């Protein structure tokens, strides 16, 4: 996964493909979401989707950094991620990118 993403959709846009019954947030567009920032998403709560916000990343006790990537091949074997497999969340995002450094400065870059 890339280290940045955007979220520009409205509640109405999201509700067209995900039947959210409870919104616990006001969606604000973000064109450069970075690790540690508040992100918007939904969880399945007693058979209904509930939308809210959460900070992006996992900060294990043994690290000073946020973890934002995990390999699917080892997800169920690593203690850091194993307990999270049953606590899933859909994150609202509409594009992913990295910042590419050039002599002229930085610009958003999608490697696809």
C-alpha positions as CSV (number, residue, x, y, z in Angstrom):
1,X,0.0,0.0,0.0
2,X,1.1,3.5,-0.7
3,X,2.0,5.9,2.1
4,X,-0.6,8.5,1.2
5,X,-4.2,8.6,0.0
6,X,-7.2,10.9,-0.8
7,X,-10.7,10.8,0.5
8,X,-13.0,13.2,-1.4
9,X,-16.4,11.4,-1.4
10,X,-19.6,12.7,0.3
11,X,-21.8,10.7,2.6
12,X,-24.3,10.4,-0.3
13,X,-21.6,8.9,-2.6
14,X,-20.5,6.3,0.0
15,X,-24.1,5.4,0.9
16,X,-24.8,4.5,-2.8
17,X,-22.5,1.4,-2.4
18,X,-22.5,0.8,1.4
19,X,-25.7,0.9,3.5
20,X,-24.5,2.9,6.5
21,X,-27.2,3.1,9.2
22,X,-25.3,5.3,11.7
23,X,-22.9,8.2,10.8
24,X,-20.7,9.3,13.8
25,X,-18.7,11.9,11.8
26,X,-18.8,14.7,9.3
27,X,-16.8,13.9,6.2
28,X,-14.3,16.5,5.2
29,X,-12.2,16.0,2.0
30,X,-8.5,15.2,2.5
31,X,-6.2,15.2,-0.5
32,X,-3.0,14.1,1.3
33,X,-3.9,11.7,4.2
34,X,-0.7,10.6,5.9
35,X,0.0,7.9,8.6
36,X,-1.1,9.0,12.0
37,X,-3.9,11.2,10.7
38,X,-7.6,10.7,11.3
39,X,-9.2,8.5,8.5
40,X,-12.9,7.7,7.9
41,X,-14.3,4.2,7.7
42,X,-17.0,1.8,8.7
43,X,-17.4,-1.3,10.8
44,X,-20.1,-3.9,10.9
45,X,-21.8,-3.4,14.3
46,X,-24.6,-5.9,15.2
47,X,-25.5,-6.4,11.6
48,X,-25.4,-2.7,10.6
49,X,-22.7,-0.6,9.2
50,X,-21.6,2.3,11.5
51,X,-19.2,5.0,10.1
52,X,-16.7,6.9,12.2
53,X,-13.1,7.9,12.4
54,X,-9.9,6.4,13.6
55,X,-6.2,7.3,13.4
56,X,-4.3,5.5,10.6
57,X,-1.5,3.2,11.7
58,X,-0.5,0.7,14.4
59,X,2.1,1.7,17.0
60,X,3.5,-1.4,18.7
61,X,5.1,-1.1,22.1
62,X,8.5,-2.2,20.6
63,X,8.6,0.5,17.9
64,X,8.8,4.3,17.6
65,X,7.2,4.2,14.2
66,X,3.7,3.7,12.9
67,X,3.1,0.5,10.9
68,X,0.8,1.0,7.9
69,X,1.6,-2.1,5.8
70,X,1.3,-5.8,6.5
71,X,1.9,-8.8,4.3
72,X,-1.1,-11.0,3.7
73,X,1.1,-14.1,3.7
74,X,2.2,-13.5,7.4
75,X,-0.7,-11.6,8.8
76,X,-2.0,-14.5,10.9
77,X,1.5,-15.3,12.1
78,X,2.8,-11.9,13.4
79,X,1.7,-11.0,16.9
80,X,1.3,-7.4,15.9
81,X,-1.4,-8.2,13.4
82,X,-2.9,-11.5,14.5
83,X,-5.3,-10.0,17.1
84,X,-6.5,-7.5,14.6
85,X,-7.8,-10.0,12.0
86,X,-11.2,-10.1,13.8
87,X,-11.5,-6.3,14.1
88,X,-11.8,-5.2,10.5
89,X,-12.7,-1.8,9.2
90,X,-13.5,-0.4,5.7
91,X,-11.4,2.7,5.1
92,X,-13.0,5.3,2.8
93,X,-10.3,6.3,0.1
94,X,-10.6,7.1,-3.5
95,X,-6.9,7.2,-4.6
96,X,-3.5,6.1,-3.4
97,X,-0.1,7.8,-4.1
98,X,3.5,8.4,-3.0
99,X,5.4,11.7,-3.1
100,X,8.1,11.6,-5.7
101,X,11.1,13.9,-5.1
102,X,12.6,15.8,-8.1
103,X,15.0,18.7,-8.5
104,X,11.9,20.9,-8.9
105,X,10.3,19.7,-5.6
106,X,7.9,16.9,-4.7
107,X,4.8,15.8,-6.6
108,X,2.1,13.1,-6.2
109,X,3.1,10.0,-8.1
110,X,1.0,6.9,-8.9
111,X,3.2,4.0,-10.1
112,X,0.3,2.3,-11.9
